[in-house]
Amino acid sequence: MAIEVELKGEDRPISIKIKDYVIEPDGNGSLVTIGDISFSREWMDVLAKKFLAKGKLSLPLSPDLLEQIL
C-alpha cells in the first residue's frame, strides 16, 4: 500500500509505503500488524521503523470495512 500526504508547512508531499500487513479481528475493531513501513522523510522513517514496523495497531473499524478501504 502506498500513501501520499500533503502536510501543512511542508514544501512537498510525504510518501508512506506499507508492505506485508495483516488484519485480524479484535473485539469490535481490527488489529493491524505492519511488517514493513517506510517514509520519504528520513526522520519519520527512523521513527516508523523503530515504533511501527513489526508492531500492532488497534483500529475501531471492522476487518471487512478495513479490507475494503485498503
N, C-alpha and C positions, 0 to 999 in steps of 0.2 A: 504494500500500500504506500502511496506517495501523496503527501500533502504539501501545499504551498500556502503560506500565510503572509499577510502584509500587516506588520505591527506598526502602530503609531510611533513616530520618532525614528523608525528605521528607514534607511535610504533605498533598500532593496528587499524583495521578498525573502522569507526564510523557508528552506526546503526541509521536510522531515520525511524520512523513509523508515518504514517498519516492515521487518521481514520475520517470517516464522512465528506468527502469533497464534494462540489457541484461545478459543472462547468456551467457557464452561458455565452451566447454570450455578447460581449461588443465591439460594433463597428466592427473593422476588426480583433479583437482578442477575448480573453476569460477572464472572471473574475472568479477566483477560490476562494471559501470560504472554509477555513480549520476549521473543527470542533474540532479536537484534534490532537496534534502533540507531539512526544517525541523523544529525542535523548539519545544515550548511554552515552554521556558525561554530567555530571551534570550541568556545567556552560552553555552549549549550550541548554540544556533542559529548564533551568530557562529563558533564553533569548527568546527561541521559544514560551514558554507558555505566556510570557508577551507581545511579539510583533507579533506573527504569529497566535496563536490559536484564533479563532473567528474573524480573520482578513480576508481581501480580497486582493488578488494579481492579478494584471493585467498582462496578458501574451500575446505576439504578435503571438499567434497561434490560429487557428480556433477551435471552440469547437469540431468539428468532428475529426480533427487531434489530438487534445489533448486527446480525449477519446480513440483513437487507441493506443497512446503512453502509457497511464496509464492502 
